[in-house]
Amino acid sequence: LVQPKVDAGDGRLHSVEFLAHWEDKVLGKVPPGRLVRLADEAGLGTALLQYVVSAALRRCADWKAAGLYVPVAVNLGHRALQDLEIPDFLERMLKSLDLQPELLTLEVAEHPILDQADALDVLSRLRMRGMQVALDNFGIGQASALRMQRLPVSELKIDPSFVRCLPGSSVATAVVEYGVRLARSLSITTTAVGVENEAQADALRTLGCDRLQGYWVGRPMPPDDLLAWTQTHKPVSAVGSGT
């Protein structure tokens, strides 16, 4: 499935996140985050990443051929983050499909492993090759200003647990404000995840968030449905605040 991410200012489609999902007879529906963790625990983190990236980049190439420029994002699990061959694999995939490296974003969750030499090496190689790196779930981990300076990331994604408390929570407002200020000081972008209604979207725009992602923007959908979504989607700025 893919979920759209839009610019907070004009509401235009910026990119999509590919969400790997799995339905098991025993476990039931396994959400993307848990699937990545299960793959890591089973030693299949790199294999899952390669599968999802291959599917995402092929779809990205199809959209490009159809005249739709849509960057794609995939989750990079902690096991894959320790695989020093991952940057080369991703670069080969991009070149084989004639795609610019900036069309691919790798999303990583906060974890102590990010401070390890191998993980920092992988992230640095991704950035040096022109790919984007997003730090997911900001606000619930240890992303201090000092730590953020060490991480070669290009995007900060604010955790849904704070977004859903807007606009009424002073704590959530403070976390988002801090995230926006921190990101701007490092010249990186901010994305609010889990936007479910217009009031949240308005609050996030007021606080300076760059991009929005969530059910209010667009629910996860089959990749084949994205072209139709772009034709019916109204820019956020056109439906918010009575404008």
C-alpha positions as CSV (number, residue, x, y, z in Angstrom):
1,L,0.0,0.0,0.0
2,V,1.0,3.6,-0.4
3,Q,0.1,6.7,1.6
4,P,0.4,10.2,0.2
5,K,2.4,13.0,1.8
6,V,1.5,16.6,0.8
7,D,3.1,20.0,1.2
8,A,1.5,21.8,4.2
9,G,1.3,25.1,2.4
10,D,-0.3,24.3,-1.0
11,G,-1.5,20.7,-0.4
12,R,0.2,19.4,-3.4
13,L,1.4,15.8,-3.5
14,H,5.0,15.6,-2.5
15,S,5.7,11.9,-2.2
16,V,4.3,8.5,-1.0
17,E,5.3,6.1,1.7
18,F,5.3,2.4,0.8
19,L,3.8,0.4,3.6
20,A,4.5,-3.3,3.6
21,H,1.7,-5.3,5.1
22,W,1.0,-8.9,5.8
23,E,-2.0,-10.9,6.7
24,D,-1.3,-14.1,8.7
25,K,-3.8,-16.9,9.7
26,V,-2.5,-16.8,13.3
27,L,-1.3,-13.2,13.8
28,G,-4.0,-11.6,11.7
29,K,-3.2,-8.3,10.0
30,V,0.4,-7.3,10.7
31,P,0.9,-3.5,10.4
32,P,4.0,-2.2,8.6
33,G,6.0,-1.2,11.7
34,R,5.5,-4.6,13.4
35,L,6.3,-6.4,10.1
36,V,9.7,-4.7,9.9
37,R,10.4,-5.7,13.5
38,L,9.4,-9.3,12.9
39,A,11.6,-9.4,9.8
40,D,14.5,-8.1,11.8
41,E,14.0,-10.6,14.6
42,A,13.9,-13.4,12.0
43,G,17.0,-12.2,10.3
44,L,15.0,-11.2,7.2
45,G,15.3,-7.4,7.5
46,T,17.6,-6.9,4.5
47,A,15.5,-9.3,2.4
48,L,12.3,-7.4,3.2
49,L,13.9,-4.0,2.5
50,Q,15.2,-5.3,-0.9
51,Y,11.7,-6.6,-1.8
52,V,9.9,-3.4,-0.8
53,V,12.4,-1.1,-2.4
54,S,12.4,-3.0,-5.7
55,A,8.6,-2.8,-5.8
56,A,8.6,0.9,-4.8
57,L,11.2,2.0,-7.4
58,R,9.6,0.0,-10.2
59,R,6.3,1.8,-9.4
60,C,8.1,5.1,-9.2
61,A,9.5,4.5,-12.7
62,D,6.1,3.6,-14.0
63,W,4.7,6.9,-12.6
64,K,7.5,8.8,-14.1
65,A,6.8,7.3,-17.5
66,A,3.2,8.4,-17.1
67,G,4.3,12.0,-16.3
68,L,3.8,11.8,-12.5
69,Y,6.9,12.8,-10.6
70,V,6.4,11.0,-7.2
71,P,9.3,10.4,-4.8
72,V,8.9,7.2,-2.7
73,A,9.8,6.4,0.9
74,V,10.4,2.9,2.5
75,N,11.2,1.9,6.0
76,L,14.8,0.9,6.8
77,G,14.9,-1.7,9.6
78,H,17.7,-1.9,12.1
79,R,19.1,-5.1,10.7
80,A,19.3,-3.6,7.2
81,L,20.8,-0.5,8.7
82,Q,23.8,-2.6,9.8
83,D,24.3,-4.0,6.3
84,L,27.1,-2.1,4.6
85,E,26.1,-3.4,1.2
86,I,22.7,-1.7,1.3
87,P,23.8,1.7,-0.2
88,D,25.4,-0.1,-3.2
89,F,22.3,-2.2,-3.7
90,L,20.0,0.8,-3.6
91,E,22.3,2.8,-6.0
92,R,22.2,-0.1,-8.5
93,M,18.5,-0.3,-8.3
94,L,18.1,3.4,-9.0
95,K,20.5,3.4,-11.9
96,S,18.9,0.3,-13.5
97,L,15.5,2.2,-13.6
98,D,17.1,5.5,-14.6
99,L,15.8,7.2,-11.4
100,Q,17.4,10.1,-9.6
101,P,18.6,9.1,-6.1
102,E,16.7,12.0,-4.5
103,L,13.5,10.1,-5.5
104,L,14.1,7.6,-2.7
105,T,13.8,8.2,1.0
106,L,14.8,5.7,3.7
107,E,12.9,6.1,7.0
108,V,14.6,5.0,10.2
109,A,13.1,4.8,13.7
110,E,14.9,6.2,16.7
111,H,17.0,3.5,18.3
112,P,20.3,3.3,20.1
113,I,21.7,1.4,17.1
114,L,21.7,4.7,15.2
115,D,24.7,5.8,17.2
116,Q,26.7,2.7,16.2
117,A,29.5,3.1,13.7
118,D,28.0,0.7,11.1
119,A,24.6,2.4,11.1
120,L,26.1,5.9,10.9
121,D,28.3,4.7,8.0
122,V,25.3,3.3,6.1
123,L,23.3,6.5,6.6
124,S,26.2,8.6,5.5
125,R,26.7,6.6,2.4
126,L,23.0,6.9,1.5
127,R,23.2,10.7,1.9
128,M,26.5,10.9,-0.1
129,R,24.8,9.0,-2.9
130,G,22.0,11.5,-3.0
131,M,19.3,9.5,-1.3
132,Q,17.1,11.0,1.5
133,V,17.0,9.8,5.1
134,A,14.0,10.5,7.4
135,L,14.0,10.1,11.2
136,D,10.7,8.6,12.1
137,N,8.6,8.9,15.4
138,F,10.2,12.1,16.6
139,G,9.2,13.1,20.1
140,I,9.1,9.7,21.7
141,G,12.8,8.9,21.6
142,Q,16.2,10.5,22.4
143,A,16.5,13.0,19.5
144,S,18.3,15.8,21.2
145,A,19.8,18.7,19.2
146,L,23.3,17.2,19.8
147,R,22.3,13.8,18.6
148,M,20.5,15.2,15.5
149,Q,23.7,17.0,14.5
150,R,25.4,13.6,14.3
151,L,22.7,11.9,12.2
152,P,22.8,12.5,8.5
153,V,19.1,12.9,8.0
154,S,17.1,15.2,5.7
155,E,13.7,14.9,7.2
156,L,12.2,14.7,10.7
157,K,8.8,13.0,11.1
158,I,6.7,14.0,14.1
159,D,5.1,11.1,15.9
160,P,1.3,10.7,15.6
161,S,0.8,10.6,19.3
162,F,1.5,14.3,19.4
163,V,-0.3,15.2,16.2
164,R,-3.6,13.6,17.4
165,C,-3.5,15.8,20.5
166,L,-3.5,19.1,18.5
167,P,-4.7,21.8,18.7
168,G,-5.7,21.6,22.4
169,S,-2.6,20.1,24.1
170,S,0.2,22.5,25.2
171,V,2.6,19.6,25.5
172,A,2.0,18.4,21.9
173,T,2.3,22.0,20.7
174,A,5.6,22.4,22.5
175,V,7.0,19.1,21.0
176,V,6.0,20.1,17.5
177,E,7.4,23.6,17.9
178,Y,10.7,22.2,19.2
179,G,10.8,19.7,16.3
180,V,10.2,22.5,13.7
181,R,12.8,24.8,15.3
182,L,15.3,21.9,15.5
183,A,14.7,20.9,11.9
184,R,15.1,24.5,10.6
185,S,18.3,24.9,12.5
186,L,19.7,21.9,10.7
187,S,18.2,22.8,7.3
188,I,16.0,19.7,7.2
189,T,12.2,19.4,6.6
190,T,9.4,18.3,9.0
191,T,6.5,16.0,8.3
192,A,3.6,15.6,10.7
193,V,2.3,12.0,10.7
194,G,-1.2,10.9,11.6
195,V,-3.1,14.0,10.6
196,E,-6.8,13.0,11.0
197,N,-8.8,16.3,10.7
198,E,-8.7,19.9,9.5
199,A,-8.1,21.4,12.9
200,Q,-4.9,19.4,13.3
201,A,-3.8,20.4,9.8
202,D,-4.5,24.1,10.5
203,A,-2.5,23.9,13.8
204,L,0.4,22.1,12.1
205,R,0.6,24.7,9.4
206,T,0.5,27.5,12.0
207,L,3.4,25.8,13.8
208,G,5.4,25.7,10.6
209,C,5.3,22.0,9.6
210,D,6.5,21.5,6.0
211,R,4.4,18.4,5.1
212,L,1.4,16.4,6.2
213,Q,0.6,12.7,6.2
214,G,-2.4,10.9,7.6
215,Y,-6.0,9.7,6.9
216,W,-7.2,13.3,6.4
217,V,-4.7,13.7,3.6
218,G,-5.2,10.2,2.2
219,R,-5.6,6.7,3.5
220,P,-3.1,3.9,2.5
221,M,-4.2,2.7,-0.9
222,P,-3.1,0.2,-3.6
223,P,-0.4,1.8,-5.8
224,D,-2.7,1.4,-8.8
225,D,-5.1,3.9,-7.1
226,L,-2.7,6.8,-6.8
227,L,-3.3,8.3,-10.2
228,A,-7.0,8.4,-9.5
229,W,-6.4,9.9,-6.1
230,T,-4.3,12.8,-7.6
231,Q,-7.3,13.6,-9.9
232,T,-9.8,13.9,-7.0
233,H,-7.5,15.2,-4.2
234,K,-8.2,18.8,-3.2
235,P,-5.1,20.8,-2.0
236,V,-5.1,21.1,1.7
237,S,-5.0,24.9,1.5
238,A,-8.1,24.8,-0.6
239,V,-10.2,23.0,2.0
240,G,-8.7,24.3,5.3
241,S,-9.6,27.4,7.2
242,G,-12.5,28.2,4.9
243,T,-10.2,29.2,2.0
